[in-house]
Amino acid sequence: MRRKIPSIDALIAFEAAARHLSFTRTAEELSLTQSAVGRQVASLEEYLGTPLFNRFKRRISLTEAGEIYAKRVRENLERLERDTLAAMAHRNAGGILELAVIPTFATRWLIPRLPEFYAAHEDIVVNLTTRTAPFLFKDTPFDAAMHFGDPVWPGSVAKYLFGCSARRSPPYAARVCLRAKRNSLRGMSRASRCSTSRRVRTHGDSGWLRQPC
């Protein structure tokens, strides 16, 4: 049975246009002409049978249907890209590490230290997704989560990374929470000691690494 799925190029153009609310900036991002972006979006609207954008003289805005569809398309494109990267990683018997992180900790501490991790593990792809609250690992694709605070997270095993040097009361600690029966984090302890992303998808001073059990 033939699936009712529009052109992937049209979906990519629409997602970018929904983000920028500008066909011009979308064309710059995708290395297309503005008219080509307009044609892709128009073909998608024709395929769906509903307008996705309100068009004015010098600007565009999403319709109600466009806002809902943009969110779903973005989520599915990100999922497809992750699955593609995971499949590509298997070519070299490597793997993919799905890591949930606190945004500030990721940008200020983790990402600057990843190049050295990649130097030692060239066949591993790291996907970072921001999460600020505990969750159930069984409902997610995550292998581990990095967070701050007490090592209390149901269904996981916490590993202490380091304490906070900032003046806080009570002091915070960095932890990593690990998913049980996963071996994709064997090199993470080495990354935590590195002084300095190449294959990072994104999506603090201290925390824990937590793994589900």
C-alpha positions in Angstrom: 0.0 0.0 0.0 1.4 3.4 -1.0 1.9 5.7 2.0 0.3 9.1 2.1 3.6 11.0 2.7 4.5 14.2 0.9 7.9 15.0 -0.6 10.7 15.0 2.0 12.1 18.2 0.3 8.8 19.9 0.7 8.7 18.9 4.4 12.2 20.2 5.0 11.4 23.5 3.3 8.2 23.9 5.3 9.8 23.1 8.6 12.6 25.7 8.0 10.0 28.3 6.8 7.9 27.7 9.9 11.0 28.3 12.1 12.1 31.4 10.3 8.7 32.8 9.2 10.6 33.9 6.2 11.1 32.3 2.8 14.2 34.4 2.3 16.0 33.1 5.4 14.8 29.6 4.6 16.3 29.8 1.1 19.6 30.9 2.7 19.6 28.0 5.1 18.8 25.4 2.5 20.9 27.0 -0.3 17.8 27.4 -2.5 16.2 30.3 -4.2 13.3 32.1 -2.6 11.0 31.0 -5.4 12.0 27.4 -5.0 11.1 27.5 -1.3 7.8 29.0 -2.2 7.1 26.3 -4.7 7.9 23.6 -2.2 5.6 25.0 0.4 2.9 25.6 -2.2 3.1 22.0 -3.3 2.8 20.8 0.2 -0.2 22.9 0.8 -1.8 21.6 -2.4 -1.0 18.0 -1.2 -2.6 18.6 2.2 -5.5 20.6 0.8 -5.1 23.3 3.4 -3.1 26.5 3.7 -0.1 26.4 6.1 0.8 30.0 6.0 -1.0 33.4 6.0 0.7 35.5 3.4 1.0 39.2 3.7 2.9 41.8 1.6 6.2 41.5 3.4 5.7 38.7 5.9 4.2 35.3 6.5 2.6 33.7 9.6 1.5 30.1 10.3 -2.1 29.2 10.2 -3.5 27.2 13.1 -3.1 24.0 11.0 0.4 25.1 10.0 1.5 25.5 13.7 0.3 22.0 14.6 1.7 20.4 11.5 5.1 22.3 11.9 5.6 20.9 15.4 4.9 17.3 14.2 7.0 17.6 11.1 9.9 19.0 13.1 9.7 16.1 15.6 9.5 13.5 12.9 12.4 15.0 10.9 14.6 15.0 14.0 13.7 11.4 14.7 14.4 10.4 11.1 17.8 12.2 11.3 18.7 10.4 14.5 17.7 7.0 13.1 19.8 7.7 10.0 22.8 8.7 12.1 22.4 5.6 14.2 22.3 3.4 11.1 25.4 5.2 9.7 27.2 4.6 13.0 26.8 0.8 12.7 28.9 0.8 9.5 32.0 0.9 11.7 30.6 -1.3 14.5 30.2 1.8 16.6 27.0 3.0 18.0 24.9 5.9 19.0 24.7 7.4 22.5 21.4 9.1 23.5 22.1 11.4 26.3 19.6 13.7 28.2 21.3 16.7 29.6 20.5 20.0 31.4 21.0 22.8 28.8 23.5 25.0 30.7 25.6 22.0 31.8 25.7 20.7 28.2 26.8 24.0 26.6 29.3 25.0 29.3 30.8 21.7 30.4 30.0 18.7 28.3 30.1 19.9 24.7 33.6 21.6 25.1 34.9 18.2 26.3 33.5 16.0 23.6 36.3 16.4 20.9 38.7 14.5 23.0 36.0 11.8 23.6 35.5 11.6 19.8 39.3 11.3 19.3 39.2 8.1 21.3 35.8 6.9 20.0 35.5 7.9 16.4 32.8 5.4 15.6 30.3 6.7 18.3 27.7 9.4 17.6 26.4 11.4 20.6 22.9 12.8 20.5 22.1 15.4 23.1 18.6 16.2 24.1 17.7 18.8 26.8 15.7 17.5 29.8 15.4 19.5 33.0 13.3 17.0 35.1 13.5 13.3 35.9 11.7 10.9 33.6 11.1 7.1 33.1 13.8 5.7 30.9 11.6 3.0 29.6 9.5 5.6 27.9 12.4 7.2 26.1 15.3 6.3 23.8 17.9 7.6 26.3 20.9 5.6 27.4 21.7 8.0 30.2 20.9 11.4 31.7 23.2 14.0 33.4 21.6 16.1 36.1 22.2 17.9 39.4 21.1 17.1 42.9 20.5 14.1 45.1 21.0 10.6 43.5 17.3 9.8 43.8 15.7 8.7 40.5 13.5 5.6 40.4 14.6 2.8 38.1 18.2 4.1 37.6 21.7 3.8 38.9 23.5 7.1 39.7 27.2 7.6 39.3 28.8 10.6 40.9 30.9 12.8 38.6 32.1 15.7 40.7 30.9 18.3 43.2 30.1 21.9 42.7 32.8 24.5 43.3 30.3 27.4 43.5 29.1 28.7 46.9 25.8 27.0 47.3 23.9 25.7 50.3 23.3 22.8 50.2 26.1 21.9 47.8 25.0 20.3 44.5 26.7 17.4 42.8 26.9 16.2 39.2 25.5 12.8 38.5 25.1 10.5 35.5 22.1 8.2 35.4 22.7 5.1 33.3 20.3 2.7 31.5 20.8 -0.9 32.6 22.4 -3.4 30.3 23.8 -0.7 28.0 27.5 -0.6 27.1 27.6 2.6 25.1 28.9 4.7 28.0 32.2 2.9 28.5 34.1 6.0 27.4 32.1 8.6 29.2 34.2 8.5 32.3 37.2 9.4 30.1 35.2 12.3 28.6 34.5 13.7 32.1 38.3 14.1 32.6 38.9 15.7 29.2 40.1 19.3 29.0 38.0 20.1 25.9 31.3 18.9 19.1 31.8 17.4 16.2 28.9 14.9 16.0 26.6 16.4 18.5 22.9 16.9 18.0 21.1 19.3 20.2 20.1 19.6 21.9 26.7 23.9 35.0 29.4 23.2 37.2 28.4 19.8 38.7 26.1 16.8 38.3 25.4 13.0 38.2 25.3 10.5 35.5 22.2 8.3 36.0 21.5 4.9 34.4 18.2 3.0 34.6 18.4 -0.4 36.2 
